Amino acid sequence: MTVLSQMFLYLRSLHVDVDEFLRAINVDPELIESPDSRIPIETYLHIQESAARYVQDANFGFHMGQYAEPGSWSILGYLMMNCRTLAEAMEKSGRYSRIIGNLIESTPQLHFNKLKLVFSTPAHAPKMSRHCFESALASLVRMVRTLTGQHLCPWEVTFTFPAPAAITEYEEFFGCPVYFGQKQTSMTIDLALGSTPVLMANDELKEYFEQYAREFLAGMEQHKEFTNSVTRIILAYLDDESLTIQKVAREMAVSVRTLQKRLEGEGVVFSDLLTDIRQRLAKQYLREDYTVEQITYLLGFSEPSAFRKAFKKWMGVTPREFRQGATTQIISP
């Protein structure tokens, strides 16, 4: 998970011996020594929460986010660095965000000449702390400034959690009003910022890194052959309200325990996989103007109200609100 590189940059700025710290929290440094290594999200959250306590920083995520740089974002960072404009770089960020293991998604909402990015996590993700969201927003602003060489600022930033003891440093860093205790975690920017040129744009390098990014994601999928087989069966029976792990196991001629163990070996939980498939298809169908009743049937929900309730839990907005936002989408979530 390459966001760890960013975290370690911050820790080293505080003169923390990272290997010593990792051993102190029972994490093997060799487990994460590769820049592109993949670790369970639970392990990452354990490291992040432990690091905040280790350095006694209540605003750890916010400070960590200010150490974002293209190198710490691996392939994705270098791809963004070679785009022509900020809008193009942000589009690549949305498309290839899985490379850096970021489970926080941004859903764009267009309001006249402003673009509001609403940040949330998928249904299958464990609960994210304020450090995760603060890091995501601070990292984005830091990367924008690094890529363009300009001190660009959002128009407004909001967080759902309570305000820290002092918000002055937040307002100074973001360069705009920052509100806490709000209904959404969001960042609103002027659309005009999208045309800002990227300093080191290079079409040849951009093409090279994008091909590398595509191959990297393809490689990630190849390591989950069993998961892919389960996914195909889920898709075949998705409109079945009684779809269960028992039914999938029967189709694959294995026991439920064997199915669970093989999925676990690829870092997957069946219920999370089923939810993720339904969520992704729901968003796709809404963008393609399927009715809620059609989607309810296609995804195996008992009735439209059950689908609406599940979607609101996943995305924080109703299907209608999501569809309205998707029609004006500029940056892929």
Protein Blocks (a to p, Z undefined) as FASTA:
>chain_A
ZZlmmmmmmmmmnopafklmmmmnopafklmmpfkbccdfklmmmmmmmmmmmnopaklm
mmmmmmgcfklnmmmlmmmmmpmblklmmmmmmmmmmmnopabdcddddehjaccddddd
dfklccddfklmmmmmmmmmmmmmmmnopacddfbdcdfbdcdfblklmmmmnopacdeh
iabdcddddfklmmpccfklcfklmmmmmmmmmmmmmmmmmmmmmlmmmmmmmmmmmmpm
klcfklmmmmnopafklmmmmmmmnopafklmmmmmmmmmmmmmmmnopafklmmmmnop
abfklmmmmmmmmnopafklmmmmmmmcfbdZZ
